[in-house]
Amino acid sequence: MSPSETKPAEGFEELLEYLKRSRGFDFTAYKRSSLERRVQKRMQDAAIDNYADYGDYLEAHPQEFTQLFNTILINVTSFFRDVQVWDYLRSDVIPRMLELRDGQSAIRVWSAGCSSGEEAYSLSMLLADALGPEQFRERVKVYATDVDEEALSQGRLASYSEHDVSAVPEPLVNRYFERSNGRYVFNRELRRSVIFGRHDLILDPPISRVSLLVCRNTLMYFNAEVQQRILERFHFGLHDGGFLLLGKAEMLLTRSSAFAAVDLKRRIFSKLFRTYSRNGVAMAAPRGKEEREGVSSAERLRELALQTDPTAQIVVDQTRTIVAVNERARLTFGLAAADIGRPLQDLEISYRPAELRSLIEQAFGGRHVITAKDVEWLTPAAERIYFDVLVIPLIDQSQQLLGAKILFRDVSGYRRLEDDLKSSHQALETANEELQSTNEELETTNEELQSTVEELETTNEELQSTNEELETMNEELQSTNEELQTANEQLRQSGDELNRANAFFENVLGSFHGGLAVVDAELRVQAWNSKAEDLWGLRSGEVQGKHLMNLDIGLPVELLRAPLRQCLSGESSFERLTIPATNRRGRPIDVEVSCTPFALGDNPTWGAILTMEDKASQSAISSKH
């Protein structure tokens, strides 16, 4: 690859790092092809052709951040989008979900990536229909989250146009919306059960105890590793048996052990039930008399035991505040004595090497030991270490939860032994293959079949990736189409206004009894009414833009040059002049001509209005009156 081809990629990564550093948005987990396409769209709008200059432009124009984030975070949503999916939710999923919750239990629903709220309010309407408004208000909480603050603000208003609610069935519109100033506002009583908040699916812990989680066409913007991580958090957040709804371009092939397909075509899944071991819960025993008398010595002994333990340990209380850290944990993870008393979430150890916050939530919720195996940690010396992380809830004799102890057991030695054992097994298998010459043909056939299966799996993954790309492009095209429709509507309105103005002008010109001509300061004809056409025999199209003095009509226009100049100079309008002329039929007539200055905008002498009337015709009209 040539240097000219590598520079844009390098510049793009630097731009992403600048966005993360300056505004806290980390887009590194997003698919590069979609992300670059959206950023380049903003660069084209700003007439900038390289990433470095665009970074400088962002620094100089802070308002551009909003435009950029709105472009990257495509907010394409609507009420009851994909009607078949919502019909299935209404008829099948919601009744099954309610069966899992007894008549008094709270029901928590999460709309992740909710954009401007249409999806969250669609869920609310279905649940309100299923439970009744009163039960809905008492039992249901709908959590609507997104990373786009502007979209969340719009969702909190719960106010939509007539076009926005066009997809909502009319009975639901009548039941759940109120008309206000030409807008449709969602029912205020039910609105209190919908909670909007900013939530980053990559960084923030999931909302827990959820019965239904809807995340449509959001995962497809992330790479496969981040999708896997988010799905693990979704699994933790859902009740056992809870339902997960994804977008039509998203699959769960890699999470078959955690979710079961309810309706694969509509991308609806349910969380599989899991059983957990309950042994190993730490219980705080009551102190005896001897312990109370020697508490100072015992406390020192316990402190020394904790500090000298070869296993890295951290103790947190019920509020997730660090209470104790032993020496091994300090040396391994770079912690300090000053970190004691700080919230765990403020430290890097809370999410690296393992997501401790979710593990603690699981341990506290189930009151049993939670284990994360083979967690990888890269030391500052670039040494790769593996831990089994155990979170042990600490419970006193009265069953009160006091906190948790977190152990980091170094299993690097076992991991190396496992790797050696795998290598030995591979060598043994190779030897067996060489000895089993009689099975050589069968083995070759099996390998070919396995290769074919792998190729099919690779092809399937490529097709899925292509499908996600197409879905993303479809979202972008839909967004662009809506912008074009808005622009077309504005142009149509402007055209209607122009047509009305032209018609009005034509009517004004046609209402004069005599001939009328409008000339500019250079005596070029700008308007010519129908009476002037009838008087001199020249149509409007034949005279417009031509010099008045060059017109071949029966009126001796040279006699008007001086009076017109006087009128255009702004001195005054000249009195009516009677000039002998010849009309279009060749008859001699006396024409009464007058001139009035014509102002346009701030220019009082832009042009002049010239009226020409046949005195004989004028006398005839006067006699009739």
C-alpha positions in Angstrom: 0.0 0.0 0.0 1.3 3.4 -0.9 1.8 6.2 1.7 -1.0 8.2 0.1 -3.3 5.3 0.9 -2.2 4.9 4.5 -2.4 8.5 5.5 -6.2 8.8 5.5 -6.5 5.7 7.8 -4.0 7.1 10.2 -5.8 10.5 10.2 -9.1 8.7 10.8 -7.8 7.0 13.9 -6.4 10.3 15.2 -9.8 11.9 14.6 -11.5 9.2 16.6 -9.0 9.6 19.5 -9.7 13.4 19.4 -13.5 12.8 19.7 -12.9 10.4 22.6 -10.5 12.8 24.4 -12.5 16.0 23.9 -16.2 14.9 24.1 -16.0 11.4 25.7 -17.5 9.6 22.7 -15.6 6.3 22.0 -16.4 5.2 18.4 -13.4 2.7 18.2 -15.8 -0.2 18.6 -18.0 0.8 15.6 -17.7 -0.8 12.2 -15.0 1.1 10.3 -16.8 1.1 6.9 -20.0 2.6 8.2 -18.2 5.0 10.5 -15.9 6.4 7.8 -18.8 6.8 5.4 -20.8 8.9 7.9 -17.8 11.1 8.9 -17.0 11.7 5.2 -20.6 12.8 4.6 -20.1 15.6 7.2 -16.7 16.5 5.7 -18.3 16.9 2.3 -20.9 19.2 3.8 -18.2 21.2 5.4 -16.1 21.2 2.1 -13.1 19.5 3.8 -11.2 16.7 2.1 -8.9 15.2 4.9 -9.3 14.1 8.5 -6.6 16.3 9.9 -8.2 19.5 8.6 -11.6 18.3 9.8 -10.2 17.8 13.3 -9.0 21.5 13.2 -12.5 22.5 12.0 -14.1 20.7 14.9 -11.8 22.5 17.3 -12.6 25.9 15.8 -16.4 25.3 15.4 -17.7 23.4 18.5 -21.3 23.4 17.1 -20.0 21.0 14.4 -19.8 18.3 17.0 -23.6 18.2 17.3 -24.0 17.8 13.5 -21.3 15.1 13.4 -22.8 13.0 16.2 -26.3 13.4 14.6 -24.9 12.1 11.4 -23.0 9.1 13.0 -25.8 8.2 15.3 -28.5 7.7 12.7 -31.8 8.3 14.3 -34.3 6.5 12.0 -37.3 5.2 14.0 -41.0 5.3 14.0 -44.0 4.0 15.8 -44.7 0.3 15.3 -41.9 -0.1 12.8 -42.2 -3.5 11.0 -45.9 -4.1 11.9 -45.6 -7.9 11.8 -43.0 -7.9 14.6 -45.3 -5.7 16.8 -48.3 -7.9 16.1 -46.4 -10.9 17.3 -45.3 -9.0 20.4 -48.9 -8.1 21.1 -50.4 -11.6 20.5 -47.7 -13.9 21.7 -44.7 -12.4 23.6 -46.4 -10.0 26.0 -48.9 -12.6 27.2 -46.1 -15.1 27.8 -44.1 -12.4 29.6 -47.0 -11.6 31.9 -47.5 -15.2 32.7 -43.9 -15.3 34.1 -44.7 -12.4 36.5 -47.3 -12.8 39.1 -50.2 -10.3 39.4 -48.3 -7.9 41.7 -44.7 -8.1 40.5 -43.1 -5.1 38.9 -42.5 -5.3 35.1 -39.3 -3.6 33.7 -38.9 -3.1 30.0 -35.8 -1.7 28.3 -35.7 0.0 24.9 -31.9 0.3 24.2 -31.0 2.7 21.4 -34.4 4.3 21.6 -33.6 7.4 19.5 -36.5 9.9 19.9 -38.8 7.6 21.9 -41.3 6.2 19.4 -40.2 2.6 20.2 -40.6 3.1 23.9 -44.0 4.6 23.6 -45.1 1.8 21.2 -44.1 -0.7 24.0 -46.0 1.3 26.5 -49.2 1.3 24.4 -49.1 -2.5 24.0 -48.5 -3.1 27.7 -51.2 -0.6 28.7 -53.7 -2.5 26.4 -52.6 -5.8 28.0 -52.7 -4.7 31.6 -55.1 -1.7 31.6 -54.0 1.8 32.4 -54.2 1.5 36.2 -52.1 -1.7 36.4 -49.7 -0.2 33.9 -49.0 2.8 36.0 -48.6 0.7 39.2 -46.4 -2.1 37.8 -44.6 -1.1 34.6 -41.4 0.9 34.1 -40.1 1.4 30.5 -36.5 2.5 30.4 -35.6 4.3 27.1 -31.9 4.8 26.6 -29.6 6.2 24.0 -26.2 8.0 23.7 -27.7 10.9 21.7 -28.8 13.6 24.2 -30.7 15.5 21.5 -32.8 12.5 20.6 -33.5 11.8 24.3 -34.6 15.4 24.8 -37.1 15.0 21.9 -38.3 11.7 23.4 -38.9 13.3 26.9 -41.2 15.9 25.2 -43.4 13.1 23.9 -44.8 15.5 21.2 -45.1 14.3 17.6 -46.4 15.5 14.3 -49.4 14.1 12.4 -46.9 12.4 10.0 -45.0 10.8 13.0 -48.2 9.1 14.3 -49.5 8.0 10.9 -48.3 4.4 11.6 -50.2 4.3 14.9 -53.6 2.5 14.6 -56.4 5.1 15.1 -57.9 3.4 18.2 -54.5 3.7 19.9 -54.1 7.4 18.8 -57.5 8.2 20.3 -56.7 6.4 23.6 -53.1 7.4 24.2 -52.5 10.8 22.5 -53.9 14.3 23.2 -54.1 17.0 20.5 -52.2 20.2 21.5 -51.3 23.1 19.1 -51.4 20.8 16.1 -49.2 18.2 17.7 -49.9 14.7 19.2 -48.8 14.5 22.9 -48.5 11.1 24.6 -50.8 10.5 27.6 -49.2 12.3 30.6 -50.3 9.7 33.1 -48.7 6.9 31.2 -45.7 9.1 30.3 -44.6 9.0 33.9 -43.8 5.3 33.6 -41.3 5.9 30.7 -37.9 6.9 31.9 -35.4 8.4 29.4 -31.6 8.4 30.2 -28.2 8.4 28.5 -26.7 4.9 28.4 -23.6 3.7 26.6 -24.0 0.0 25.7 -20.2 -0.5 25.6 -19.2 1.3 28.8 -22.2 1.4 31.2 -23.5 -1.6 33.2 -26.9 -3.0 32.0 -30.3 -2.3 33.5 -31.1 -5.3 35.6 -34.3 -7.4 36.2 -35.7 -6.7 32.8 -38.6 -8.8 31.4 -38.4 -7.5 27.8 -35.4 -5.9 26.1 -35.7 -4.3 22.7 -32.6 -3.3 20.8 -33.3 -3.0 17.1 -30.7 -2.2 14.4 -28.2 -0.9 17.0 -25.8 -3.9 17.4 -25.1 -3.9 13.6 -23.0 -0.7 13.9 -20.5 -2.5 16.2 -17.8 -5.1 15.4 -18.3 -8.7 16.3 -16.3 -8.5 19.6 -18.3 -5.6 20.9 -21.6 -7.3 19.8 -20.6 -10.3 21.9 -19.8 -8.2 24.9 -23.1 -6.3 24.7 -25.1 -9.5 24.3 -23.5 -10.8 27.5 -24.6 -7.7 29.3 -28.1 -8.1 27.9 -28.1 -11.7 29.2 -27.2 -10.5 32.7 -29.9 -7.7 32.6 -32.7 -10.1 31.6 -34.8 -12.2 34.0 -34.5 -15.9 33.4 -37.0 -16.5 30.6 -37.0 -12.8 29.7 -37.4 -11.8 26.0 -34.9 -10.1 23.7 -36.0 -8.4 20.4 -33.3 -7.5 17.9 -33.3 -5.9 14.5 -34.0 -7.9 11.3 -30.3 -7.5 10.3 -29.0 -8.9 13.6 -28.5 -12.5 14.6 -27.6 -14.4 17.8 -25.7 -17.4 16.3 -22.8 -17.0 18.7 -25.0 -16.9 21.8 -27.0 -20.1 21.3 -26.1 -21.3 24.8 -27.5 -18.3 26.5 -30.6 -17.5 24.4 -33.2 -19.6 22.6 -34.9 -18.5 19.5 -38.6 -17.8 20.0 -39.2 -16.6 16.4 -36.0 -16.4 14.4 -37.7 -14.7 11.4 -38.8 -11.8 13.6 -35.5 -11.9 15.7 -37.2 -12.7 19.0 -35.2 -14.7 21.6 -35.6 -15.7 25.2 -33.0 -16.0 27.9 -32.3 -19.6 28.9 -32.6 -20.6 32.6 -29.3 -21.1 34.5 -28.5 -22.8 37.8 -25.7 -21.5 40.0 -23.7 -23.2 42.8 -24.4 -21.7 46.2 -21.3 -23.1 48.1 -18.5 -20.8 49.2 -20.7 -18.0 50.7 -18.7 -16.2 53.4 -20.5 -15.9 56.7 -19.4 -13.6 59.5 -19.5 -15.6 62.8 -20.3 -13.9 66.1 -17.3 -13.1 68.4 -16.8 -14.9 71.7 -15.7 -13.4 75.0 -12.0 -14.1 74.3 -12.1 -12.4 71.0 -13.7 -9.3 72.4 -11.0 -9.1 75.1 -8.2 -9.4 72.5 -9.8 -7.5 69.6 -6.8 -5.3 69.0 -4.4 -8.2 68.5 -6.9 -10.1 66.5 -7.5 -7.2 64.2 -3.8 -6.9 63.6 -3.5 -10.6 62.9 -6.4 -10.4 60.4 -4.8 -7.4 58.7 -1.4 -9.2 58.4 -3.1 -12.4 57.1 -4.9 -10.3 54.4 -1.7 -8.4 53.4 0.5 -11.4 53.2 -1.9 -13.6 51.3 -0.4 -14.5 47.9 -3.8 -14.1 46.3 -4.7 -10.6 45.2 -7.8 -9.5 47.2 -10.1 -6.5 47.3 -12.9 -6.0 49.8 -15.9 -3.7 49.0 -18.9 -2.8 51.2 -22.5 -2.8 50.2 -22.2 0.6 48.5 -19.4 -0.7 46.3 -16.8 1.4 48.2 -13.3 -0.1 48.6 -12.7 -1.2 52.2 -9.4 -3.1 52.0 -6.8 -4.0 49.4 -3.9 -6.4 50.1 -0.3 -6.1 49.1 -0.6 -8.5 46.2 -3.5 -6.6 44.7 -1.6 -3.3 45.0 1.5 -4.7 43.2 -0.5 -6.5 40.5 -3.0 -3.7 39.6 -1.1 -0.6 40.6 -3.5 0.3 43.4 -2.5 2.6 46.3 -3.5 3.0 49.9 -5.2 6.3 48.9 -7.7 4.2 46.8 -9.2 2.8 50.0 -12.5 4.6 50.6 -13.0 5.4 46.9 -16.0 4.0 44.9 -14.9 1.0 42.9 -16.5 2.4 39.7 -14.0 5.3 39.8 -11.0 2.9 39.4 -9.8 1.1 36.3 -9.9 -2.2 38.2 -13.7 -2.0 38.1 -13.7 -3.0 34.4 -10.2 -4.3 33.7 -9.2 -7.1 33.6 -12.8 -8.1 34.4 -16.1 -6.3 34.5 -16.3 -6.4 38.4 -19.4 -4.2 38.6 -21.7 -6.7 36.9 -20.1 -9.6 38.8 -20.7 -7.9 42.1 -24.4 -7.2 41.1 -24.8 -10.9 40.3 -23.2 -11.9 43.7 -25.3 -9.5 45.6 -28.5 -10.4 43.8 -28.1 -14.2 44.2 -26.1 -14.1 47.4 -23.7 -16.8 46.0 -20.1 -16.9 44.6 -19.7 -15.6 41.1 -16.7 -16.8 39.1 -15.1 -15.5 35.9 -12.5 -17.9 34.6 -9.4 -17.4 32.5 -9.5 -13.6 32.7 -6.5 -12.2 30.8 -4.3 -9.4 32.2 -1.4 -7.8 30.5 1.1 -6.4 33.0 3.1 -3.2 32.4 6.1 -5.5 31.6 4.0 -7.0 28.7 3.6 -10.3 30.6 0.3 -12.1 30.0 -1.3 -13.4 33.2 -4.6 -15.3 33.6 -6.9 -15.1 36.6 -9.9 -16.8 38.0 -11.9 -13.9 39.5 -14.2 -14.9 42.4 -16.7 -12.5 43.9 -17.8 -13.8 47.3 -20.7 -12.0 49.1 -20.0 -11.3 52.8 -23.1 -12.1 54.9 -23.3 -11.8 58.7 -25.1 -14.2 61.1 -28.4 -12.4 60.7 -28.2 -12.8 56.9 -27.5 -9.1 56.3 -25.4 -8.5 53.2 -22.3 -6.5 54.3 -20.2 -6.4 51.1 -18.1 -8.7 48.9 -14.5 -10.0 48.7 -13.0 -10.2 45.3 -10.2 -12.8 44.7 -7.9 -12.9 41.7 -6.4 -16.4 41.6 -3.4 -16.6 39.3 -4.0 -19.6 37.1 -1.3 -18.8 34.6 0.6 -22.0 35.6 -2.4 -24.1 35.0 -3.0 -22.4 31.7 0.5 -23.2 30.6 0.1 -26.8 31.6 -3.2 -26.9 29.7 -1.5 -25.5 26.6 1.3 -28.1 27.0 -1.2 -30.8 27.4 -3.0 -29.6 24.3 0.2 -29.7 22.4 0.9 -33.2 23.6 -2.5 -34.3 22.5 -2.0 -32.8 19.1 1.3 -34.6 18.7 -0.4 -37.9 19.8 -3.2 -37.4 17.4 -0.7 -36.7 14.6 1.1 -40.0 15.4 -2.1 -41.9 15.5 -3.0 -40.5 12.1 0.3 -41.7 10.7 -0.2 -45.2 12.1 -3.8 -45.5 10.9 -2.9 -45.9 7.3 -5.9 -48.1 6.6 -8.2 -45.1 7.5 -6.4 -42.6 5.4 -9.0 -42.4 2.7 -11.8 -41.9 5.2 -9.8 -39.2 7.1 -9.2 -37.4 3.8 -12.9 -37.4 3.1 -13.8 -36.2 6.6 -11.3 -33.3 6.2 -12.8 -32.3 2.9 -16.2 -32.3 4.4 -15.0 -30.3 7.4 -13.4 -27.8 5.0 -16.6 -27.5 3.1 -18.5 -26.8 6.3 -16.0 -24.1 7.3 -16.3 -22.5 3.9 -20.1 -22.5 4.3 -19.8 -21.0 7.7 -17.4 -18.3 6.4 -19.8 -17.6 3.5 -22.7 -17.3 6.0 -20.8 -14.8 8.2 -19.9 -12.8 5.1 -23.5 -12.7 4.0 -24.6 -11.6 7.4 -22.0 -8.8 7.4 -23.1 -7.8 4.0 -26.8 -7.8 5.2 -25.9 -5.5 8.1 -24.0 -3.1 5.7 -27.1 -3.0 3.4 -29.4 -2.4 6.4 -27.1 0.5 7.5 -27.1 2.0 4.0 -30.9 1.6 3.9 -31.2 3.6 7.1 -29.0 6.3 5.6 -31.0 6.4 2.4 -34.2 6.7 4.4 -32.8 9.6 6.4 -31.6 11.3 3.1 -35.1 10.7 1.5 -36.8 12.4 4.4 -34.5 15.4 4.0 -35.3 15.6 0.3 -39.1 15.3 0.9 -38.8 18.3 3.3 -36.9 20.3 0.8 -39.4 19.4 -2.0 -42.2 20.5 0.2 -40.5 23.9 0.8 -39.9 24.3 -2.9 -43.5 23.5 -3.7 -44.7 26.1 -1.2 -42.3 28.7 -2.7 -43.6 27.9 -6.2 -47.2 28.3 -5.1 -46.4 31.6 -3.6 -44.6 32.7 -6.8 -47.6 31.6 -8.9 -50.0 33.6 -6.7 -47.8 36.7 -6.9 -47.6 36.4 -10.8 -51.3 35.9 -11.1 -51.9 39.0 -8.8 -49.5 41.0 -10.9 -51.2 39.9 -14.2 -54.6 40.9 -12.8 -53.3 44.3 -11.7 -51.9 45.0 -15.2 -55.1 43.7 -16.9 -57.4 46.0 -14.8 -56.1 49.2 -16.4 -58.5 50.7 -19.0 -55.6 51.9 -21.1 -52.3 50.6 -22.3 -49.6 50.3 -19.6 -45.9 49.8 -19.8 -43.3 49.5 -17.0 -39.7 50.5 -18.0 -36.5 50.4 -15.9 -33.9 53.2 -15.6 -32.4 52.2 -19.0 -35.9 52.5 -20.6 -36.1 48.7 -21.2 -39.6 47.3 -21.1 -40.3 45.1 -18.1 -44.1 44.8 -18.3 -46.7 45.3 -21.1 -50.4 44.8 -20.4 -53.1 43.4 -22.7 -54.5 46.9 -23.5 -51.1 47.9 -24.8 -51.0 44.8 -27.0 -54.5 45.7 -28.4 -53.5 49.3 -28.9 -50.2 48.8 -30.7 -50.4 45.3 -32.0 -47.2 43.9 -30.2 -47.5 41.1 -27.7 -45.8 41.2 -24.3 -43.2 38.6 -25.2 -42.2 40.7 -28.3 -41.4 43.8 -26.3 -40.1 42.7 -22.9 -36.4 43.5 -22.4 -36.3 45.8 -25.4 -35.6 49.5 -25.4 -38.7 51.6 -25.5 -37.2 53.9 -28.1 -36.6 51.0 -30.5 -40.2 49.8 -30.6 -41.8 50.0 -34.0 -45.3 51.2 -32.9 -47.6 53.9 -34.1 -46.6 56.1 -31.1 -43.8 58.6 -31.8 -41.7 57.5 -28.7 -38.9 60.0 -29.4 -41.3 62.7 -28.1 -41.3 60.8 -24.7 -37.5 60.6 -24.2 -37.1 63.9 -22.4 -40.3 63.7 -20.2 -39.3 60.1 -19.2 -35.7 61.1 -18.2 -37.3 63.9 -16.1 -39.6 61.3 -14.4 -36.7 58.9 -13.8 -34.6 61.5 -12.3 -37.1 61.7 -9.5 -38.0 65.4 -10.1 -41.7 64.9 -10.7 -44.2 63.1 -12.9 -45.0 64.9 -16.1 -48.4 66.1 -16.9 -50.5 64.2 -19.4 -49.4 64.7 -23.0 -51.6 64.4 -25.9 -49.7 62.9 -28.9 -51.1 62.1 -32.3 -50.4 58.4 -33.2 -51.5 55.5 -35.3 -53.1 52.4 -33.7 -52.5 48.8 -34.8 -55.4 49.1 -37.3 -53.7 52.1 -39.0 -56.2 54.6 -37.8 -55.0 58.0 -36.6 -55.7 58.6 -32.9 -54.9 61.0 -30.2 -53.1 59.3 -27.3 -53.0 60.7 -23.9 -49.7 59.7 -22.2 -48.7 60.0 -18.6 -45.6 58.9 -16.6 -45.2 58.0 -12.9 -41.9 57.0 -11.1 -41.8 53.4 -10.1 -39.9 52.5 -6.8 -38.5 49.0 -6.1 -37.1 48.2 -2.7 -34.9 51.1 -1.4 -34.5 52.5 -5.0 -37.2 55.2 -5.5 -36.2 55.8 -9.2 -35.9 52.2 -10.3 -38.1 52.8 -13.3 -41.3 54.4 -14.5 -44.9 53.5 -15.2 -46.2 54.7 -18.6 -49.9 54.9 -19.3 -51.3 55.3 -22.9 -55.0 56.0 -23.5 -56.9 56.6 -26.7 -58.8 59.9 -26.0 -61.7 58.8 -28.2 -62.1 55.5 -26.3 -61.8 57.4 -23.0 -64.5 59.8 -24.0 -66.8 56.9 -25.0 -66.3 55.2 -21.6 -66.9 58.5 -19.8 -70.2 59.1 -21.8 -71.4 55.6 -20.8 -70.9 56.5 -17.2 
